[in-house]
């Protein structure tokens, strides 16, 4: 961290998000492996006992799994580490407007704010690039900041130069263009013309 820039940049935050997404994906796969056989059991072969087990497995899938994913983000970011595992690896953390650790409720609000950040086309996440204080929409909603790990409470939250925001915005736009182009090539419909 430089003295005048405590904020974690867009790409650093993005890399932390990718790490967290991989961790959550592994957890989901383990969870799915355990519950899927219970859910996928043919209806004809179900007894009263297995039907109850099936219903419990469905409830686990529908309620417990999303709850555990939310708790992953909320508990880590409101802990003394102030960061998920991905953020810890990238040496960044989440703080409130005073630079202090955020509460469980603020972390919960921030996590649910990510739903708004994702709609539409992840624009709320992309806002962190050009934002003067590198805040995504969910950070603005919860009044939080993502800063480098060595940031100390009470250190100022300076405004960055406008040129830095423009450079980051341009990087984000170019990155999105490249990503969308690659996705279109990989998953786009192939039109075959008949002779």
C-alpha atoms as a printed R data frame, in Angstrom:
    type eleno elety resid chain resno       x       y       z
1   ATOM     1    CA   UNK     A     1   0.000   0.000   0.000
2   ATOM     2    CA   UNK     A     2   1.244   3.442  -0.755
3   ATOM     3    CA   UNK     A     3   0.662   6.112   1.838
4   ATOM     4    CA   UNK     A     4  -1.974   7.870  -0.261
5   ATOM     5    CA   UNK     A     5  -3.780   4.838  -1.675
6   ATOM     6    CA   UNK     A     6  -5.155   2.370   0.855
7   ATOM     7    CA   UNK     A     7  -7.836   1.000  -1.498
8   ATOM     8    CA   UNK     A     8  -7.711  -2.468  -3.010
9   ATOM     9    CA   UNK     A     9  -7.890  -2.146  -6.778
10  ATOM    10    CA   UNK     A    10 -10.500  -3.730  -9.029
11  ATOM    11    CA   UNK     A    11  -8.308  -6.571 -10.316
12  ATOM    12    CA   UNK     A    12  -7.075  -7.471  -6.838
13  ATOM    13    CA   UNK     A    13 -10.688  -7.663  -5.659
14  ATOM    14    CA   UNK     A    14 -11.614  -9.661  -8.754
15  ATOM    15    CA   UNK     A    15  -8.810 -12.176  -8.098
16  ATOM    16    CA   UNK     A    16  -9.980 -12.554  -4.475
17  ATOM    17    CA   UNK     A    17 -13.536 -13.120  -5.729
18  ATOM    18    CA   UNK     A    18 -12.341 -15.841  -8.128
19  ATOM    19    CA   UNK     A    19 -10.537 -17.613  -5.258
20  ATOM    20    CA   UNK     A    20 -13.647 -17.370  -3.073
21  ATOM    21    CA   UNK     A    21 -15.821 -18.617  -5.943
22  ATOM    22    CA   UNK     A    22 -13.559 -21.666  -6.331
23  ATOM    23    CA   UNK     A    23 -13.716 -22.360  -2.581
24  ATOM    24    CA   UNK     A    24 -17.510 -22.058  -2.618
25  ATOM    25    CA   UNK     A    25 -17.696 -24.259  -5.747
26  ATOM    26    CA   UNK     A    26 -15.695 -27.037  -4.040
27  ATOM    27    CA   UNK     A    27 -17.977 -26.764  -1.011
28  ATOM    28    CA   UNK     A    28 -21.094 -26.944  -3.240
29  ATOM    29    CA   UNK     A    29 -19.733 -30.034  -5.003
30  ATOM    30    CA   UNK     A    30 -19.065 -31.777  -1.676
31  ATOM    31    CA   UNK     A    31 -22.544 -30.796  -0.477
32  ATOM    32    CA   UNK     A    32 -24.097 -31.947  -3.774
33  ATOM    33    CA   UNK     A    33 -22.267 -35.281  -3.671
34  ATOM    34    CA   UNK     A    34 -23.745 -35.965  -0.249
35  ATOM    35    CA   UNK     A    35 -27.311 -34.826  -0.976
36  ATOM    36    CA   UNK     A    36 -27.790 -35.674  -4.660
37  ATOM    37    CA   UNK     A    37 -28.297 -39.442  -4.188
38  ATOM    38    CA   UNK     A    38 -31.065 -38.668  -1.695
39  ATOM    39    CA   UNK     A    39 -32.713 -36.199  -4.036
40  ATOM    40    CA   UNK     A    40 -32.389 -38.276  -7.194
41  ATOM    41    CA   UNK     A    41 -33.799 -41.512  -5.766
42  ATOM    42    CA   UNK     A    42 -36.653 -42.702  -8.030
43  ATOM    43    CA   UNK     A    43 -40.116 -41.857  -6.669
44  ATOM    44    CA   UNK     A    44 -41.375 -45.428  -7.162
45  ATOM    45    CA   UNK     A    45 -38.757 -46.860  -4.806
46  ATOM    46    CA   UNK     A    46 -39.472 -44.418  -1.999
47  ATOM    47    CA   UNK     A    47 -40.941 -45.554   1.274
48  ATOM    48    CA   UNK     A    48 -42.354 -43.212   3.906
49  ATOM    49    CA   UNK     A    49 -38.923 -43.081   5.545
50  ATOM    50    CA   UNK     A    50 -37.032 -42.391   2.312
51  ATOM    51    CA   UNK     A    51 -39.642 -39.799   1.269
52  ATOM    52    CA   UNK     A    52 -38.940 -37.911   4.506
53  ATOM    53    CA   UNK     A    53 -35.206 -38.219   3.843
54  ATOM    54    CA   UNK     A    54 -35.766 -36.962   0.294
55  ATOM    55    CA   UNK     A    55 -37.708 -33.947   1.566
56  ATOM    56    CA   UNK     A    56 -34.960 -33.185   4.111
57  ATOM    57    CA   UNK     A    57 -32.329 -33.392   1.374
58  ATOM    58    CA   UNK     A    58 -34.350 -31.036  -0.836
59  ATOM    59    CA   UNK     A    59 -34.702 -28.566   2.041
60  ATOM    60    CA   UNK     A    60 -30.945 -28.788   2.619
61  ATOM    61    CA   UNK     A    61 -30.333 -28.014  -1.007
62  ATOM    62    CA   UNK     A    62 -32.842 -25.174  -1.180
63  ATOM    63    CA   UNK     A    63 -32.290 -23.528   2.227
64  ATOM    64    CA   UNK     A    64 -29.168 -24.773   4.003
65  ATOM    65    CA   UNK     A    65 -26.720 -24.582   1.081
66  ATOM    66    CA   UNK     A    66 -27.451 -20.917   0.209
67  ATOM    67    CA   UNK     A    67 -27.415 -20.064   3.927
68  ATOM    68    CA   UNK     A    68 -23.963 -21.642   4.349
69  ATOM    69    CA   UNK     A    69 -22.650 -19.765   1.302
70  ATOM    70    CA   UNK     A    70 -23.936 -16.454   2.715
71  ATOM    71    CA   UNK     A    71 -22.418 -17.282   6.123
72  ATOM    72    CA   UNK     A    72 -19.033 -17.950   4.486
73  ATOM    73    CA   UNK     A    73 -18.847 -14.324   3.365
74  ATOM    74    CA   UNK     A    74 -20.589 -12.763   6.378
75  ATOM    75    CA   UNK     A    75 -18.643 -14.587   9.098
76  ATOM    76    CA   UNK     A    76 -15.225 -14.175   7.495
77  ATOM    77    CA   UNK     A    77 -15.692 -10.486   6.670
78  ATOM    78    CA   UNK     A    78 -17.023  -9.650  10.153
79  ATOM    79    CA   UNK     A    79 -14.308 -11.706  11.877
80  ATOM    80    CA   UNK     A    80 -11.041 -10.357  13.269
81  ATOM    81    CA   UNK     A    81  -9.432 -11.185   9.886
82  ATOM    82    CA   UNK     A    82 -11.993  -8.901   8.169
83  ATOM    83    CA   UNK     A    83 -11.646 -10.946   4.995
84  ATOM    84    CA   UNK     A    84 -12.733 -14.103   3.239
85  ATOM    85    CA   UNK     A    85 -10.038 -16.653   2.401
86  ATOM    86    CA   UNK     A    86  -9.657 -15.136  -1.068
87  ATOM    87    CA   UNK     A    87  -9.203 -11.654   0.351
88  ATOM    88    CA   UNK     A    88  -6.745 -12.970   2.948
89  ATOM    89    CA   UNK     A    89  -4.617 -14.538   0.205
90  ATOM    90    CA   UNK     A    90  -4.620 -11.224  -1.696
91  ATOM    91    CA   UNK     A    91  -3.888  -9.286   1.531
92  ATOM    92    CA   UNK     A    92  -7.012  -7.130   1.477
93  ATOM    93    CA   UNK     A    93  -9.805  -6.624   4.010
94  ATOM    94    CA   UNK     A    94 -13.216  -5.002   4.487
95  ATOM    95    CA   UNK     A    95 -13.586  -2.006   6.810
96  ATOM    96    CA   UNK     A    96 -16.295   0.481   7.766
97  ATOM    97    CA   UNK     A    97 -16.142   4.248   7.193
98  ATOM    98    CA   UNK     A    98 -13.931   4.634  10.300
99  ATOM    99    CA   UNK     A    99 -11.516   1.936   9.106
100 ATOM   100    CA   UNK     A   100 -12.735  -0.473  11.776
101 ATOM   101    CA   UNK     A   101 -13.934  -4.076  11.583
102 ATOM   102    CA   UNK     A   102 -17.496  -4.355  10.289
103 ATOM   103    CA   UNK     A   103 -20.300  -5.874  12.348
104 ATOM   104    CA   UNK     A   104 -22.126  -9.094  11.524
105 ATOM   105    CA   UNK     A   105 -25.238  -7.139  10.446
106 ATOM   106    CA   UNK     A   106 -23.275  -4.757   8.218
107 ATOM   107    CA   UNK     A   107 -21.505  -7.736   6.670
108 ATOM   108    CA   UNK     A   108 -24.878  -9.411   6.111
109 ATOM   109    CA   UNK     A   109 -26.211  -6.269   4.414
110 ATOM   110    CA   UNK     A   110 -23.068  -6.027   2.290
111 ATOM   111    CA   UNK     A   111 -23.391  -9.676   1.247
112 ATOM   112    CA   UNK     A   112 -27.044  -9.301   0.254
113 ATOM   113    CA   UNK     A   113 -26.123  -6.060  -1.516
114 ATOM   114    CA   UNK     A   114 -24.049  -8.193  -3.888
115 ATOM   115    CA   UNK     A   115 -27.334  -9.382  -5.397
116 ATOM   116    CA   UNK     A   116 -28.002  -5.786  -6.485
117 ATOM   117    CA   UNK     A   117 -24.397  -5.463  -7.665
118 ATOM   118    CA   UNK     A   118 -24.932  -8.433  -9.950
119 ATOM   119    CA   UNK     A   119 -28.033  -6.955 -11.623
120 ATOM   120    CA   UNK     A   120 -27.713  -6.264 -14.503
121 ATOM   121    CA   UNK     A   121 -24.498  -7.579 -16.025
122 ATOM   122    CA   UNK     A   122 -22.437  -7.198 -12.821
123 ATOM   123    CA   UNK     A   123 -22.472  -3.403 -13.190
124 ATOM   124    CA   UNK     A   124 -22.471  -2.931  -9.406
125 ATOM   125    CA   UNK     A   125 -19.204  -4.880  -9.139
126 ATOM   126    CA   UNK     A   126 -17.645  -3.029 -12.064
127 ATOM   127    CA   UNK     A   127 -18.392   0.279 -10.296
128 ATOM   128    CA   UNK     A   128 -15.395  -0.440  -8.043
129 ATOM   129    CA   UNK     A   129 -13.065   0.256 -10.988
130 ATOM   130    CA   UNK     A   130 -13.833   3.912 -11.729
131 ATOM   131    CA   UNK     A   131 -15.066   4.759  -8.210
132 ATOM   132    CA   UNK     A   132 -12.871   7.328  -6.445
133 ATOM   133    CA   UNK     A   133 -12.795   5.190  -3.316
134 ATOM   134    CA   UNK     A   134 -12.960   1.858  -5.158
135 ATOM   135    CA   UNK     A   135 -16.413   1.048  -3.808
136 ATOM   136    CA   UNK     A   136 -18.678  -1.423  -5.562
137 ATOM   137    CA   UNK     A   137 -22.441  -0.885  -5.248
138 ATOM   138    CA   UNK     A   138 -22.675  -3.261  -2.258
139 ATOM   139    CA   UNK     A   139 -19.880  -1.289  -0.553
140 ATOM   140    CA   UNK     A   140 -21.802   1.944  -1.064
141 ATOM   141    CA   UNK     A   141 -24.985   0.310   0.296
142 ATOM   142    CA   UNK     A   142 -23.191  -0.958   3.435
143 ATOM   143    CA   UNK     A   143 -20.836   2.055   3.697
144 ATOM   144    CA   UNK     A   144 -17.763  -0.197   3.572
145 ATOM   145    CA   UNK     A   145 -14.389  -0.106   1.849
146 ATOM   146    CA   UNK     A   146 -12.024  -2.819   0.680
147 ATOM   147    CA   UNK     A   147  -8.509  -1.795   1.634
148 ATOM   148    CA   UNK     A   148  -5.060  -3.293   1.689
149 ATOM   149    CA   UNK     A   149  -4.302  -5.407   4.751
150 ATOM   150    CA   UNK     A   150  -1.803  -2.969   6.247
151 ATOM   151    CA   UNK     A   151  -4.379  -0.150   6.389
152 ATOM   152    CA   UNK     A   152  -4.814   1.030  10.002
153 ATOM   153    CA   UNK     A   153  -8.034   2.428  11.517
154 ATOM   154    CA   UNK     A   154  -7.877   6.197  11.563
155 ATOM   155    CA   UNK     A   155  -5.748   6.433   8.402
156 ATOM   156    CA   UNK     A   156  -7.413   8.794   5.912
157 ATOM   157    CA   UNK     A   157  -9.539   7.636   2.982
158 ATOM   158    CA   UNK     A   158  -8.156   9.966   0.310
159 ATOM   159    CA   UNK     A   159  -9.673  10.632  -3.098
160 ATOM   160    CA   UNK     A   160  -7.590   9.279  -5.938
161 ATOM   161    CA   UNK     A   161  -6.670  11.202  -9.061
162 ATOM   162    CA   UNK     A   162  -9.288  11.249 -11.796
163 ATOM   163    CA   UNK     A   163  -6.772   9.806 -14.244
164 ATOM   164    CA   UNK     A   164  -6.448   6.635 -12.175
165 ATOM   165    CA   UNK     A   165 -10.211   6.113 -12.316
166 ATOM   166    CA   UNK     A   166 -10.170   6.583 -16.102
167 ATOM   167    CA   UNK     A   167  -7.348   4.078 -16.510
168 ATOM   168    CA   UNK     A   168  -9.156   1.507 -14.374
169 ATOM   169    CA   UNK     A   169 -12.431   2.146 -16.234
170 ATOM   170    CA   UNK     A   170 -10.696   1.614 -19.538
171 ATOM   171    CA   UNK     A   171  -9.102  -1.586 -18.220
172 ATOM   172    CA   UNK     A   172 -12.490  -2.847 -17.040
173 ATOM   173    CA   UNK     A   173 -14.159  -2.079 -20.378
174 ATOM   174    CA   UNK     A   174 -11.368  -3.768 -22.332
175 ATOM   175    CA   UNK     A   175 -11.434  -6.751 -19.953
176 ATOM   176    CA   UNK     A   176 -15.209  -7.106 -20.335
177 ATOM   177    CA   UNK     A   177 -14.951  -6.825 -24.118
178 ATOM   178    CA   UNK     A   178 -12.306  -9.554 -24.255
179 ATOM   179    CA   UNK     A   179 -14.295 -11.756 -21.836
180 ATOM   180    CA   UNK     A   180 -17.532 -11.348 -23.803
181 ATOM   181    CA   UNK     A   181 -15.714 -12.010 -27.089
182 ATOM   182    CA   UNK     A   182 -14.177 -15.215 -25.728
183 ATOM   183    CA   UNK     A   183 -17.520 -16.365 -24.267
184 ATOM   184    CA   UNK     A   184 -19.267 -15.630 -27.561
185 ATOM   185    CA   UNK     A   185 -16.684 -17.657 -29.451
186 ATOM   186    CA   UNK     A   186 -16.847 -20.555 -26.988
187 ATOM   187    CA   UNK     A   187 -20.590 -20.695 -26.371
188 ATOM   188    CA   UNK     A   188 -22.148 -18.794 -29.265
189 ATOM   189    CA   UNK     A   189 -24.460 -20.524 -31.664
190 ATOM   190    CA   UNK     A   190 -22.787 -21.969 -34.707
191 ATOM   191    CA   UNK     A   191 -24.722 -21.227 -37.843
192 ATOM   192    CA   UNK     A   192 -24.304 -23.859 -40.501
193 ATOM   193    CA   UNK     A   193 -25.403 -22.879 -43.986
194 ATOM   194    CA   UNK     A   194 -26.613 -25.560 -46.272
195 ATOM   195    CA   UNK     A   195 -25.279 -25.547 -49.852
